[in-house]
Amino acid sequence: MLINGEEIERRLKSKTEGDPRKRLIISPILDWGAQFSKGAASIDVRLGSWFLTPSKSKLSVLDPLDEGYKETTLQMIDEAYVSIGDYFVLHPRQFVLGITLEWIKLPYDLGAYVLGRSSWGREGLIIATATGVQPGFSGVLILELTNVGEIPIKLWPGATIAQLFFHKVGGRISELRDDSIFFGQTKPTRGVPIDRIDRKIIRRFFPETKPPEKP
């Protein structure tokens, strides 16, 4: 069940919770009137200053089945910092990773998900993320930004970029481990689409995917 704007505001402003793990924190909120509406069931989040872009001149193909996938891709990306007041140009069919300006901390009884604003979508900017945000998460949110239009778009850090919705978690609430690479993140972070278990399963059932043996 989605929680409404009044409940979001109450949780954000409440400092009476005895257990800090039960608090909802979104910081900074630059303008309550612009980012938050009691009549809505969400709060707007803003674009942060860090961007990751793939270097096409260095990377010819992405192969998540490759044992060295993570290390290879880390070497094939460019990191850019754009201060508030400046902008990042996203060209047609270009894909970058960005972050929210806000640091988010969810209590263990709330989950969340992120949706891009329709006003950006009408300009050709598709905003996606790891849509589900787990209870107990803390860190900035990674945004997947793609320009599917025909005209370059200026991305201004500090501008409202997406909406954050919250829903209550039913059943027994337990603490989540914070050993994910996405917990506590402060910059855009690449993940690994195929983990060790997936790689083992694929190669078991499709032996032709195994790497050639060394002579």
N, C-alpha and C positions, 0 to 999 in steps of 0.2 A: 504494500500500500504506500502510495506517495504521501509524503508529509507536506503540509501546506506552508505558505509563506510565513504565517504567524509562528508556527512551530520551529521553522528554520531560524527565524530571528530570535526566538526565546532561547534556543540552544546555543546560538552564537554568542549571546550576551550573558548567558548564565555563568556565574562563577561560584555557584553554591554546591556543585557536584563534589561529593567527598572524594571520589576516585577520578583522577585526571584522565584515565583511560575512557571515561564516559563522556568527555567533553568533545564537542564539535568545534574545530578551529579552522578558519579561513582567514589568512592574513598575507598582505594587507588588503583591506577593503577601502579603496580610495574615495568612493562616493556611494553612500548607502542609497541615496535617491536614484542614482543611475543604474546601479547593479542589482538592486533588490526591490521587489514589489510584493506587498502583502497579498495582493490578489493573485499572484502567480505561485506556482509550485516549484520554483527553481531560483537560482541566483546566477547572475552573469559572472563569467571569469574573463580575465584579460590576458593578452599575449605577453609572454616574457621576452627576454633579450637574447637567449641562446638558440642557435640553429645548427643542425647537422645536415650536410648535403653530400650525396655520393659524388665521388670524383670519377666521371666517365672516362677520363683519359687513363686511369689506373686500373679500373675494374671492368673486365669484359663480360663476366657472367657471375651470377650468384648461385652457388650450389650448397644448400643447407646440409646436404648429406656428406659434404667434405669434412673430414676430421678437424681441419684447421680453420673452419668457417668463421668462427668468432674472431680469431686473431687476424685473419686475412681482411675481414671487413673493417676492423678497427683501423687498419692501416690505409684503407681506401676511402676514407671519409674526410671531409673538411669541416672544421668547426668555426663558427662565426659568432661574435658578440656584437649586438647592435644596441646602442644605448637608447633610452627613451628620448625622443626628439629627433631621432634618425629613423631610417626605414630599410627594410630588406626587400629587394625586388624578386618576386616569384614569377618566373617566365612560364609561358604556355607549356603544358605537359611536364613541368618540373615538379619534383617531389622533394620535400624537406621535412625534417623533424623539428618541431618547436616545443615550447613548454608554456605552461601558465605562469603568469606573474605571481599568482597566489600560491602560498604553501597551504596544503590541505591536510588536515588530520581528522579521520573519521573515528567515532566511537565504535565499540564492538556491537552495538545494536542497530547500526545504520550502514547500508550499502549506498552506492551512488552510481550514476552513469552520466556520460557527457554527450551532448548533441551540439552540432554546429548550428550557428544561427542562420535562419533562412535568408536573411538579407545578404550574407556573404555568399550563400549558395547561388543566388540569382546573379551574382557577378562572376560566377565560374569557379569560386573557391570551395573545394570540398574539404571539410574538416572532420577528421576521424580520430579516434583514439582507441586504446584498449577499453572499449565502452564501459565494461563493468569495473567499478572500483570497489575493492574488497573492504569489508569492515575491518577497522584497525589500521588501514593504510595511512601512511604519512609521507609527504613529499610533494613536489610539484607534479602536475599531470603532463604526460607527453602527448603532444598533438601531432597527428599526421596530416600534413598540409599539401594539397595538390591543386594546381591551377589547370582545370579542364577547359578553360575558355581560350580565346584567341588573342587576348590582350594581356600584357604583363600587369601584375598587381603589386602595389606597394603595401607591404605589411609593416604596420607601425607598432612597435612594442608599447604596451599600455592601452591599446585599443581593445574594446570588448570583442571577444573572439568566439565564445561558446557559452552554453548554458549547462549548469550542474544541477541535476535532479537527485533527490534522496528518497530512499524507501526503507521502511523498517524491516528488520530481519526477524523472521518467525522461528519458533522452536528454541532449542537450547542454544545459548550464546556462549561461545568459547573463544579464548584468545587465539589469534593467528600468529604464526611464526613470522618474524620480520627478517628472514634470511633471503628474501627475494631481492634480485638486483634492482628492482623498481622501488623498494621501500627506502625512504630517506633520500631519494634522488633530488639533485639540484640543477642538473643539466639534462638535455636530451640523451637518452640511452638506447642503444640498439639491443634487441633481444636475439634469441636463437630459435628459429621456427621449428627445427627438428632437434630434439634433445637426444641424449645417449640411448634411452630406452626405445624411442621411435626409430633411431638409426639401426638398432639391433633387430627390431621387428621387420623393418623393410628388407634388410639384407638376408634375413632368415627365409622369408617367403619369396623374395625376388633376388636370387643369387647373382643375376647378371649385373646388379648394382654394386657388387663388391669391387673394391679397388684392385687393380692388377697386382699380382705378386711381384716383388722385386727379384730380378734375375740373380 
